[in-house]
Amino acid sequence: MLAQRLIALLETHADALTQTVLNDLAMDPRTQSLQLPQDELEARVFATYHSLGEWIGEANDDRLRAAYESWGAMRFRQEMSIGEVGYALILVKHHLRRFVRDHGLIELSGDRLISEFFDRAMYYLARGYEDEAARHDAPAEAVAGRRRGTRMGHERQGLYEC
């Protein structure tokens, strides 16, 4: 079954995938102000791949929601830009999709599983960020002000280039 092969691929290659993503995060102008210690960032990326494997195996949306809402709330408290945090998750997704495709596993159902996981993760991440902003009674201008510099000129750069 495709899901089992995808889980096995994740378990076997999560370290290599994580390192590739970390290199991209450090070099991409859309994520350069993510100020996290390297070990924390590495653990977060690795955990994302691990979460995907677990979610494919049991599709537990409650665990996914709890994990990514917590991550979003933490990033709000760390005063990070939701745009940069969200783009970091997009990079994780696109590296995985490329890796899976290169290993001959990308079939329609596999792509659907990956997309569904990351779509839900992104939603819960943003929801956690917003909920934390509301708990801190942060006005919209303050949350918008967390953008650490504009990335004008990069919006035409391919979103899916990684």
C-alpha positions in Angstrom: 0.0 0.0 0.0 1.2 3.5 -0.8 0.6 4.9 2.7 2.9 2.2 4.2 5.6 2.9 1.6 5.4 6.6 2.2 5.7 6.1 6.0 8.7 3.9 5.5 10.3 6.5 3.3 9.7 9.2 5.9 11.2 7.1 8.7 14.2 6.2 6.6 15.0 9.7 5.1 13.7 12.2 7.6 17.2 13.3 8.7 18.3 14.0 5.1 15.1 15.8 4.3 15.4 17.9 7.4 18.9 19.0 6.6 17.9 20.0 3.0 15.0 22.1 4.4 17.2 23.7 7.0 19.6 24.8 4.2 16.8 26.3 2.2 15.3 28.1 5.2 18.7 29.7 5.9 19.1 30.9 2.3 15.6 31.8 1.3 14.9 35.6 1.6 11.3 34.8 2.6 12.5 33.0 5.8 15.7 34.9 6.7 14.3 36.5 9.8 13.1 33.3 11.5 15.2 33.6 14.6 15.2 30.1 16.1 18.2 28.2 17.5 19.3 25.7 14.9 18.6 22.7 17.1 15.0 23.9 17.7 14.4 24.5 14.1 15.8 21.1 13.2 13.6 19.5 15.8 10.5 21.3 14.4 11.2 20.3 10.8 11.9 16.7 11.8 8.8 16.6 14.0 6.7 17.8 11.0 7.8 14.8 8.9 7.3 12.5 11.9 3.8 14.0 12.4 3.0 13.3 8.8 3.9 9.7 9.1 1.7 9.3 12.2 -1.2 11.2 10.6 -1.1 9.0 7.5 -1.1 5.9 9.7 -4.0 6.9 11.9 -5.4 10.3 10.5 -5.9 11.7 14.0 -6.9 15.3 13.4 -7.1 16.1 17.2 -3.3 15.4 17.6 -2.5 17.4 14.5 -4.7 20.3 15.6 -3.1 20.3 19.1 0.4 20.2 17.8 0.1 22.9 15.2 -2.1 25.3 17.2 0.5 25.0 19.9 3.3 25.8 17.4 1.4 28.8 16.0 0.8 30.2 19.6 4.5 29.7 20.4 5.5 31.6 17.2 3.2 34.5 18.1 4.8 34.7 21.6 8.2 34.7 19.9 7.1 37.6 17.8 7.6 35.9 14.5 5.9 36.7 11.3 3.1 34.4 10.5 4.0 34.8 6.8 7.5 33.5 7.4 6.4 30.7 9.6 3.8 29.7 7.1 6.3 29.8 4.2 8.7 27.6 6.2 5.9 25.0 6.4 5.4 25.4 2.6 9.1 24.7 2.1 8.9 21.6 4.2 6.0 20.4 2.1 7.6 21.1 -1.2 10.8 19.4 -0.3 8.9 16.3 0.7 6.8 16.3 -2.4 10.0 16.5 -4.6 11.7 13.8 -2.6 8.7 11.5 -2.8 8.3 12.1 -6.5 12.0 11.4 -7.0 11.6 8.1 -5.2 8.7 7.1 -7.5 6.0 7.2 -4.8 4.0 10.2 -5.9 0.7 8.8 -7.1 -2.5 10.7 -6.9 -3.5 9.3 -3.5 0.0 10.0 -2.1 0.0 13.6 -3.3 -3.5 14.0 -1.8 -2.4 12.7 1.6 0.6 15.0 1.7 -1.5 18.0 0.6 -4.3 17.3 3.0 -1.8 17.0 5.9 0.0 20.2 5.1 -3.3 22.1 4.4 -4.6 21.1 7.8 -1.3 21.8 9.5 -1.2 25.3 7.9 -4.8 26.0 9.0 -4.1 24.9 12.6 -0.8 26.8 12.7 -2.6 30.1 11.7 -5.5 29.4 14.0 -3.1 28.9 17.0 -1.3 32.1 16.1 -4.5 34.1 15.9 -5.9 32.6 19.1 -2.7 33.5 20.9 -2.9 37.1 19.5 -6.5 37.3 20.8 -5.5 36.1 24.2 -2.9 38.9 24.3 -5.6 41.3 23.0 -3.2 42.2 20.2 -4.7 44.7 17.7 -4.5 43.7 14.1 -1.9 46.4 13.5 0.4 44.9 16.1 0.1 41.4 14.5 0.7 42.9 11.1 3.7 44.8 12.4 5.4 41.5 13.2 6.5 41.4 9.6 10.2 41.8 9.9 10.7 43.7 6.8 8.9 43.5 3.5 9.8 40.9 1.0 8.7 43.1 -1.9 10.2 41.9 -5.2 10.1 38.3 -4.1 6.5 37.7 -4.7 7.2 37.1 -8.4 9.8 34.5 -7.4 8.3 31.1 -7.9 6.5 30.0 -4.7 7.2 26.4 -5.5 10.9 26.8 -6.2 12.9 24.9 -3.7 
